[in-house]
Amino acid sequence: MDDHLYSAEDFITDGHFQDWVQNPSPESDQYWKNWFREHPGHLKAAEEARLFLRMTRFRQYVPTVADEAGVWHRIGAAEAKMVSLNPWRTLWRVAAGVLLLLAAAGGWYFYQYAGPATVSTSYAQTRIVTLPDGSVVYLNANSHLKYNRSWPPPHDREVWLEGEAFFEVTKKRTAGGDVRFRVHAGALDVEVLGTRFDVNTRHQATRVVLTEGKVRLRSEDNQEMTIKPGELAHFHEKEGQFRKQSVDPEEYSAWRENRVIFNESTLEEVARGLEDYFGYQVSFADPALRSRTFQGTFPADNPEVWLNTLSRSFPLRVDEKNKKAVFGADPGAEQ
């Protein structure tokens, strides 16, 4: 996510953020703690949103018999004091009230049906989102997707992604031609017409793997790359350049079937998986282990399987309570 992407309003309308503020749990506390550590630029907007949500929390009020009697007494007293008003002034007040109601209804309609929508997932959670044009997004764990609820022609279809998602984009045509679909992903824009692809924006890099169709990538400094099915494009923000290679796309989207596949992956890549899927803080007491390779398949929702399997092959100390893991450390040593 770009630093300018999330405002206080975005946090206020985010259901996951609302749940955390109004009904916090140890899991949601850990999730947002990790998220803000990775995105400190959003702290100010999030704090404004948190204060707003806390101040606007509604409480149920049940009137007593005495309360009801008092209300009726005040109504009777008011009726006894009523005087005849100028009919034009009355008409003006009614008209102004109607206009106010119409404006409020219009704002509510825009917010509910045409305004921005944000969908988020926590650790070990995935969601399926159907976009206004019928395209489908599979949102991976620890990810955020933002889009407008309505895409009137001839505007392009646009979404903003942080984390990882698999897109199944429907083709859409108007009298002016094909309507583009654009994913704003980190430092890249991914432009397509109709296709299936996976986008990952984690760790200051953007990775796109194409399953079907054709995709054009454009960086902020207007570098471009086009990829075809079976190819992976990688763009690192600090390096500022593209890399491309041939891959098996199913390995990169297997998380939709609750599988995470590592094929001759480095242990550092596996460690990033623990961070991305479950929020673990992973470090290496022995730096040489970072480049060791690992091959295997893990469930996308069970960190215990990951940790138990890895501990059989590598020295690994785990602190499950604080969600920390250290490769190369003596498992029996004190934390």
C-alpha positions as CSV (number, residue, x, y, z in Angstrom):
1,M,0.0,0.0,0.0
2,D,1.2,3.5,-0.8
3,D,1.6,5.8,2.2
4,H,-1.2,8.1,0.9
5,L,-3.6,5.2,0.4
6,Y,-5.2,4.9,3.8
7,S,-6.8,7.9,5.4
8,A,-8.6,8.0,8.7
9,E,-11.9,7.5,6.8
10,D,-10.5,4.3,5.2
11,F,-9.7,2.9,8.7
12,I,-13.1,3.9,10.0
13,T,-14.9,2.0,7.2
14,D,-12.6,-1.0,7.4
15,G,-14.6,-3.8,9.1
16,H,-11.5,-5.6,10.4
17,F,-10.3,-2.3,12.0
18,Q,-13.7,-1.6,13.5
19,D,-13.8,-5.1,15.1
20,W,-10.4,-4.6,16.6
21,V,-11.2,-1.2,18.1
22,Q,-14.6,-2.2,19.5
23,N,-14.0,-5.9,20.3
24,P,-10.3,-6.4,20.7
25,S,-8.8,-9.9,21.1
26,P,-5.2,-11.1,21.6
27,E,-5.1,-12.2,17.9
28,S,-6.3,-8.9,16.5
29,D,-4.0,-7.0,18.9
30,Q,-1.0,-8.9,17.6
31,Y,-2.2,-8.5,14.0
32,W,-2.5,-4.7,14.1
33,K,0.7,-4.4,16.2
34,N,2.6,-6.1,13.5
35,W,0.9,-4.2,10.7
36,F,1.7,-0.8,12.3
37,R,5.3,-1.9,12.9
38,E,5.6,-2.5,9.1
39,H,3.6,0.7,8.2
40,P,4.5,3.4,10.7
41,G,3.3,6.1,8.3
42,H,-0.3,5.1,8.9
43,L,-0.2,5.4,12.7
44,K,-1.6,9.0,12.7
45,A,-4.6,8.3,10.5
46,A,-5.3,5.0,12.4
47,E,-5.2,6.8,15.8
48,E,-7.7,9.5,14.5
49,A,-10.0,6.7,13.3
50,R,-9.6,4.8,16.6
51,L,-10.6,7.8,18.6
52,F,-13.6,8.5,16.4
53,L,-14.8,4.9,16.7
54,R,-14.4,4.9,20.4
55,M,-16.3,8.2,20.8
56,T,-19.2,7.1,18.5
57,R,-19.8,3.7,20.1
58,F,-23.6,3.5,20.7
59,R,-25.1,2.1,23.9
60,Q,-28.6,0.7,24.1
61,Y,-31.0,2.9,26.1
62,V,-34.2,1.5,27.6
63,P,-36.5,4.2,29.0
64,T,-38.2,3.7,32.4
65,V,-41.9,4.3,33.1
66,A,-41.0,7.6,34.8
67,D,-39.0,8.7,31.7
68,E,-42.0,8.0,29.4
69,A,-44.3,9.9,31.7
70,G,-42.0,12.9,31.7
71,V,-41.8,12.9,27.9
72,W,-45.6,12.9,27.5
73,H,-45.8,15.7,30.1
74,R,-43.4,17.9,28.1
75,I,-45.3,17.2,24.8
76,G,-48.6,18.3,26.4
77,A,-47.0,21.4,27.8
78,A,-45.5,22.3,24.4
79,E,-48.9,21.8,22.6
80,A,-50.6,24.2,25.1
81,K,-48.1,26.9,24.1
82,M,-48.3,26.5,20.3
83,V,-49.0,29.6,18.3
84,S,-50.0,30.2,14.7
85,L,-47.0,30.5,12.4
86,N,-46.6,32.3,9.1
87,P,-47.6,29.7,6.5
88,W,-44.7,30.7,4.2
89,R,-42.2,30.3,7.0
90,T,-43.6,26.9,7.8
91,L,-43.4,25.9,4.1
92,W,-39.8,27.1,4.0
93,R,-38.9,25.0,7.0
94,V,-40.5,21.9,5.6
95,A,-38.8,22.4,2.3
96,A,-35.4,22.9,4.0
97,G,-36.0,19.7,6.0
98,V,-36.9,17.8,2.9
99,L,-33.7,19.0,1.1
100,L,-31.7,18.0,4.1
101,L,-33.2,14.6,4.1
102,L,-32.6,14.2,0.4
103,A,-28.9,15.3,0.8
104,A,-28.4,12.8,3.6
105,A,-30.1,10.0,1.7
106,G,-27.9,10.8,-1.4
107,G,-24.7,10.7,0.8
108,W,-25.8,7.4,2.3
109,Y,-26.6,6.0,-1.1
110,F,-23.2,7.0,-2.5
111,Y,-21.4,5.6,0.6
112,Q,-23.3,2.3,0.5
113,Y,-23.4,1.7,-3.3
114,A,-20.8,3.9,-5.0
115,G,-18.2,4.9,-2.4
116,P,-14.9,3.2,-1.4
117,A,-14.9,-0.3,0.0
118,T,-12.0,-2.0,1.9
119,V,-11.7,-5.7,2.5
120,S,-9.1,-7.0,4.9
121,T,-7.9,-10.4,6.1
122,S,-6.1,-11.3,9.3
123,Y,-3.4,-14.0,9.7
124,A,-4.3,-17.5,8.5
125,Q,-7.5,-16.1,6.9
126,T,-8.5,-15.8,3.2
127,R,-11.6,-14.2,1.6
128,I,-13.3,-14.2,-1.8
129,V,-14.4,-10.8,-3.1
130,T,-16.7,-10.2,-6.1
131,L,-16.0,-6.9,-7.7
132,P,-18.6,-4.6,-9.3
133,D,-17.9,-6.0,-12.8
134,G,-18.1,-9.6,-11.7
135,S,-14.4,-10.2,-11.5
136,V,-13.3,-12.3,-8.5
137,V,-10.5,-11.7,-6.1
138,Y,-9.1,-14.3,-3.8
139,L,-7.5,-12.4,-0.9
140,N,-4.7,-14.1,0.9
141,A,-3.9,-13.8,4.6
142,N,-2.7,-10.5,6.1
143,S,-3.8,-8.5,3.0
144,H,-5.9,-5.5,2.2
145,L,-8.0,-4.7,-0.9
146,K,-9.5,-1.3,-1.7
147,Y,-11.9,-0.5,-4.6
148,N,-15.0,1.6,-5.4
149,R,-18.4,0.0,-5.2
150,S,-19.4,1.2,-8.6
151,W,-17.4,1.5,-11.9
152,P,-19.5,3.6,-14.3
153,P,-18.2,3.6,-17.9
154,P,-16.0,4.8,-19.4
155,H,-13.7,4.8,-16.4
156,D,-11.0,2.1,-15.9
157,R,-11.6,-0.5,-13.3
158,E,-9.2,0.0,-10.5
159,V,-8.2,-1.7,-7.2
160,W,-5.5,-1.1,-4.6
161,L,-3.7,-4.1,-3.1
162,E,-1.4,-4.6,-0.2
163,G,-0.4,-8.2,0.6
164,E,-1.3,-10.9,-1.9
165,A,-4.3,-11.8,-4.0
166,F,-5.3,-13.9,-7.0
167,F,-7.4,-12.2,-9.7
168,E,-9.9,-13.6,-12.1
169,V,-10.7,-10.6,-14.3
170,T,-13.7,-10.6,-16.6
171,K,-13.4,-8.9,-20.0
172,K,-15.6,-5.8,-20.4
173,R,-16.3,-3.9,-23.5
174,T,-18.1,-0.6,-24.2
175,A,-18.8,1.4,-27.3
176,G,-15.3,2.8,-26.9
177,G,-13.6,-0.6,-26.8
178,D,-12.2,-2.8,-24.1
179,V,-12.2,-1.5,-20.5
180,R,-8.9,-1.9,-18.7
181,F,-8.5,-3.4,-15.3
182,R,-5.7,-1.9,-13.2
183,V,-4.2,-3.2,-9.9
184,H,-2.2,-0.6,-7.9
185,A,0.3,-2.9,-6.2
186,G,3.2,-1.3,-4.3
187,A,5.4,0.5,-6.7
188,L,3.8,-1.1,-9.8
189,D,0.6,-0.7,-11.8
190,V,-0.7,-4.0,-13.3
191,E,-2.9,-3.5,-16.3
192,V,-5.0,-6.2,-17.9
193,L,-8.2,-6.7,-19.9
194,G,-9.3,-10.2,-18.9
195,T,-7.0,-12.7,-17.3
196,R,-6.0,-14.7,-14.2
197,F,-2.9,-13.8,-12.2
198,D,-1.4,-13.6,-8.7
199,V,0.0,-10.4,-7.2
200,N,2.2,-10.1,-4.1
201,T,3.3,-6.7,-2.7
202,R,5.1,-7.7,0.5
203,H,8.6,-6.8,1.6
204,Q,9.1,-3.7,-0.5
205,A,8.7,-5.7,-3.7
206,T,6.0,-6.6,-6.1
207,R,5.7,-10.0,-7.7
208,V,3.2,-10.9,-10.5
209,V,2.7,-14.5,-11.7
210,L,0.5,-14.9,-14.8
211,T,-1.7,-18.0,-15.2
212,E,-3.8,-16.9,-18.3
213,G,-4.1,-13.9,-20.6
214,K,-1.7,-11.0,-20.9
215,V,-0.4,-8.5,-18.4
216,R,1.5,-5.2,-18.7
217,L,3.4,-3.9,-15.7
218,R,4.4,-0.2,-15.3
219,S,6.6,1.2,-12.5
220,E,6.4,4.7,-11.0
221,D,9.3,5.8,-13.2
222,N,7.5,4.4,-16.3
223,Q,9.5,1.3,-16.8
224,E,7.3,-1.4,-18.5
225,M,7.3,-5.1,-18.9
226,T,4.8,-7.5,-20.5
227,I,4.6,-11.1,-19.3
228,K,2.8,-14.2,-20.7
229,P,1.3,-17.2,-19.0
230,G,3.9,-19.2,-17.0
231,E,6.1,-16.2,-16.3
232,L,6.9,-14.3,-13.1
233,A,7.8,-10.7,-13.0
234,H,9.6,-9.2,-9.9
235,F,10.1,-5.6,-9.2
236,H,12.1,-4.5,-6.0
237,E,11.4,-0.9,-5.0
238,K,15.0,-0.2,-3.9
239,E,16.6,-1.8,-7.0
240,G,14.1,-0.1,-9.3
241,Q,14.3,-2.7,-12.0
242,F,12.4,-5.7,-13.3
243,R,13.4,-9.4,-13.3
244,K,11.5,-12.1,-15.2
245,Q,11.6,-15.9,-15.1
246,S,9.6,-19.0,-16.1
247,V,7.7,-20.7,-13.3
248,D,4.8,-23.1,-12.6
249,P,1.9,-20.6,-11.8
250,E,0.1,-23.2,-9.7
251,E,2.9,-23.2,-7.1
252,Y,2.3,-19.5,-6.4
253,S,-1.5,-19.6,-6.2
254,A,-1.9,-22.9,-4.3
255,W,-2.7,-20.9,-1.2
256,R,-6.3,-20.6,-2.6
257,E,-6.5,-24.4,-1.8
258,N,-4.9,-23.9,1.6
259,R,-1.5,-25.0,0.5
260,V,1.8,-23.2,0.6
261,I,4.4,-24.8,-1.7
262,F,8.2,-24.4,-1.3
263,N,10.2,-25.8,-4.2
264,E,13.9,-25.6,-3.5
265,S,13.2,-22.3,-1.6
266,T,15.7,-20.7,0.7
267,L,15.1,-20.9,4.4
268,E,14.9,-17.1,4.4
269,E,11.9,-17.4,2.0
270,V,10.3,-19.9,4.4
271,A,10.8,-17.5,7.3
272,R,9.0,-14.8,5.3
273,G,6.1,-17.2,4.9
274,L,5.9,-17.6,8.7
275,E,5.8,-13.8,9.0
276,D,3.3,-13.2,6.2
277,Y,0.8,-16.0,7.0
278,F,1.0,-16.1,10.8
279,G,2.7,-12.9,12.1
280,Y,5.7,-14.6,13.5
281,Q,8.9,-12.6,14.1
282,V,11.7,-14.8,12.6
283,S,15.4,-14.3,13.0
284,F,18.6,-16.2,12.3
285,A,21.2,-16.8,15.0
286,D,23.3,-18.5,12.3
287,P,23.3,-16.4,9.1
288,A,24.5,-19.3,7.0
289,L,21.1,-20.9,7.4
290,R,19.4,-18.2,5.4
291,S,20.6,-19.7,2.1
292,R,19.9,-23.3,3.0
293,T,17.2,-24.8,0.7
294,F,13.9,-26.5,1.7
295,Q,11.3,-28.3,-0.3
296,G,7.8,-29.1,1.0
297,T,4.1,-28.2,1.3
298,F,2.5,-26.7,4.3
299,P,-1.2,-25.9,5.2
300,A,-1.8,-22.2,5.0
301,D,-3.7,-22.0,8.3
302,N,-1.6,-24.1,10.7
303,P,1.7,-22.7,11.9
304,E,2.3,-25.7,14.3
305,V,2.8,-27.9,11.2
306,W,5.3,-25.5,9.8
307,L,7.3,-25.2,13.0
308,N,7.2,-28.9,13.9
309,T,8.4,-29.9,10.4
310,L,11.1,-27.3,10.2
311,S,12.4,-28.2,13.7
312,R,13.1,-31.7,12.5
313,S,15.5,-30.4,9.8
314,F,17.0,-27.3,11.3
315,P,17.9,-26.0,14.8
316,L,14.9,-23.9,15.7
317,R,13.8,-22.3,18.9
318,V,10.1,-21.3,19.1
319,D,8.3,-19.0,21.5
320,E,4.7,-19.6,20.6
321,K,3.3,-17.2,23.2
322,N,5.1,-14.2,21.7
323,K,5.1,-15.6,18.2
324,K,8.9,-15.6,17.8
325,A,11.2,-18.2,16.1
326,V,15.0,-18.2,15.9
327,F,16.8,-20.5,13.3
328,G,20.2,-21.7,14.5
329,A,19.4,-21.4,18.2
330,D,19.4,-24.2,20.7
331,P,15.7,-25.2,21.2
332,G,16.4,-25.9,24.9
333,A,18.0,-22.5,25.6
334,E,16.2,-19.9,27.6
335,Q,14.2,-17.3,25.7
